[in-house]
Amino acid sequence: MPGWTLDEFGRLKRETIPRMGRRLRGWDYSKRMIYEITIVLEDRRPILGRVVKESEDQWAFKPSAIGLAVLECWREIPTRWSQVELIESQLMPDHFHGILFIREPLPKGKTLSNIVGSFKSRSASEALKILVARDEARNVASGNARASVRARFWAEGYVDVILFRRGQLDRMIAYLRDNPRRLGVKRERPDLFKVTRKLNIQAVGWFSAIGNHFLLTRHSFHQIQCSRRFFAYARDGRGNLIKDAPPALVTSEFEDRLSSAFDAAQKGAVLISPCISQGEREIARRAFEAGYSVITLANKGFSPLYKPGGKLFEACANGNLLMLAPIGWPYQVAEKPITRIDALILNRIAQLIAGDGAAKIDYKGVSMTGIDEGVIKVTNENE
């Protein structure tokens, strides 16, 4: 399939281009399909409105005059593009999410980019009128002859998500609607959502991190390690997960590892794993649901504005999550498929952190000296 590639485990990975204007290669963006788009303000200025707390766990977004102008321009899209139906939108202080449905093929030569471009142009024009008026009012009040308003309102480009799979639309709508709450929670608990570039773990090395650093001070750890032969999710013919379907494979070995992990967690141990195999991810998922603490490991760092999604977000907000990435594997925009060497190094790091709670791992003939050298290389402060 154009724009997609297989990693070494046979999983489909979408190829990405490292910029806001990345698109799925080979896809016809004029055809009938549902899309989610995200656009951000130039310099991420938080002028579209603000998030306010309405109750203990209820947050709402209150748009500014500029935000209201942007929403009005969004609602006008179907009057300019009869082929388009609007489904959902969500303003945030410095960016905008929208879901739209191209019901009929667009006119020849026109694509989603033309729709987004015209929306950005019109909303920028309306927003700049408000900014100019405010600028002039401040000018009069201060006695200045003139003030400048930046010509660019939106940052260049946009990001799109093509909603291919059944159930994806409902999940995307829920995600957009939950955005204000997630931002409010993040602002209330900034230390838990701050990306740290250099976190030193004694006797292991340096990491980038996000989450509760104090999990590293717990008295015990338990490493989750589960072979791919022990558990597998149900998937369709294209390799996509089938939501809410029973697992395709559950073995006694998986149940043993799940039971062992939960026994340790109930005694106060922090679970740790790179969550590479499906079995490891499933045990971690169930641990989050049970309110246990988990440390995860990744083979690339985190963007400055990164925040976990879904169950990871809730676990992070509750102080039950620490995400680590070796400092020698910095953040990159493009997808980074995990290689066998990556997996070996991450499992070894998990062993080193877990100490007495480390899993016994058969590295299948690979030199332990070589693996440990790899660990040293990717966790070196100078990398």
Rosetta blueprint (number, residue, H / E / L):
1 M L
2 P L
3 G L
4 W E
5 T E
6 L E
7 D L
8 E L
9 F L
10 G L
11 R L
12 L E
13 K E
14 R E
15 E L
16 T L
17 I L
18 P L
19 R L
20 M L
21 G L
22 R L
23 R L
24 L L
25 R L
26 G L
27 W L
28 D L
29 Y L
30 S L
31 K L
32 R L
33 M E
34 I E
35 Y E
36 E E
37 I E
38 T E
39 I E
40 V E
41 L E
42 E H
43 D H
44 R H
45 R L
46 P L
47 I L
48 L L
49 G E
50 R E
51 V E
52 V E
53 K E
54 E E
55 S E
56 E L
57 D L
58 Q E
59 W E
60 A E
61 F E
62 K E
63 P E
64 S L
65 A H
66 I H
67 G H
68 L H
69 A H
70 V H
71 L H
72 E H
73 C H
74 W H
75 R H
76 E L
77 I H
78 P H
79 T H
80 R H
81 W L
82 S L
83 Q L
84 V E
85 E E
86 L E
87 I E
88 E E
89 S E
90 Q E
91 L E
92 M E
93 P L
94 D L
95 H E
96 F E
97 H E
98 G E
99 I E
100 L E
101 F E
102 I E
103 R L
104 E L
105 P L
106 L L
107 P L
108 K L
109 G L
110 K L
111 T L
112 L H
113 S H
114 N H
115 I H
116 V H
117 G H
118 S H
119 F H
120 K H
121 S H
122 R H
123 S H
124 A H
125 S H
126 E H
127 A H
128 L H
129 K H
130 I H
131 L H
132 V H
133 A H
134 R H
135 D H
136 E H
137 A H
138 R H
139 N H
140 V H
141 A H
142 S H
143 G L
144 N L
145 A L
146 R L
147 A L
148 S L
149 V L
150 R L
151 A L
152 R L
153 F L
154 W E
155 A L
156 E L
157 G L
158 Y L
159 V E
160 D E
161 V E
162 I E
163 L L
164 F L
165 R L
166 R L
167 G L
168 Q H
169 L H
170 D H
171 R H
172 M H
173 I H
174 A H
175 Y H
176 L H
177 R H
178 D H
179 N H
180 P H
181 R H
182 R H
183 L H
184 G H
185 V H
186 K H
187 R H
188 E H
189 R L
190 P H
191 D H
192 L H
193 F H
194 K L
195 V L
196 T E
197 R E
198 K E
199 L E
200 N E
201 I E
202 Q L
203 A L
204 V L
205 G E
206 W E
207 F E
208 S E
209 A E
210 I E
211 G E
212 N L
213 H H
214 F H
215 L H
216 L H
217 T H
218 R L
219 H L
220 S L
221 F E
222 H E
223 Q E
224 I L
225 Q L
226 C L
227 S L
228 R L
229 R L
230 F L
231 F E
232 A E
233 Y L
234 A L
235 R E
236 D L
237 G L
238 R L
239 G L
240 N L
241 L E
242 I L
243 K L
244 D L
245 A L
246 P L
247 P L
248 A L
249 L E
250 V E
251 T L
252 S H
253 E H
254 F H
255 E H
256 D H
257 R H
258 L H
259 S H
260 S H
261 A H
262 F H
263 D H
264 A H
265 A H
266 Q H
267 K L
268 G L
269 A L
270 V E
271 L E
272 I E
273 S E
274 P L
275 C L
276 I L
277 S L
278 Q H
279 G H
280 E H
281 R H
282 E H
283 I H
284 A H
285 R H
286 R H
287 A H
288 F H
289 E H
290 A H
291 G L
292 Y L
293 S L
294 V E
295 I E
296 T E
297 L E
298 A L
299 N L
300 K L
301 G L
302 F L
303 S L
304 P L
305 L L
306 Y L
307 K L
308 P L
309 G L
310 G H
311 K H
312 L H
313 F H
314 E H
315 A H
316 C H
317 A H
318 N L
319 G L
320 N L
321 L E
322 L E
323 M E
324 L E
325 A E
326 P E
327 I L
328 G L
329 W L
330 P L
331 Y L
332 Q L
333 V L
334 A L
335 E L
336 K L
337 P L
338 I L
339 T L
340 R H
341 I H
342 D H
343 A H
344 L H
345 I H
346 L H
347 N H
348 R H
349 I H
350 A H
351 Q H
352 L H
353 I H
354 A H
355 G H
356 D H
357 G H
358 A L
359 A L
360 K L
361 I L
362 D L
363 Y L
364 K L
365 G L
366 V L
367 S L
368 M H
369 T H
370 G H
371 I H
372 D H
373 E H
374 G H
375 V H
376 I H
377 K H
378 V H
379 T L
380 N L
381 E L
382 N L
383 E L
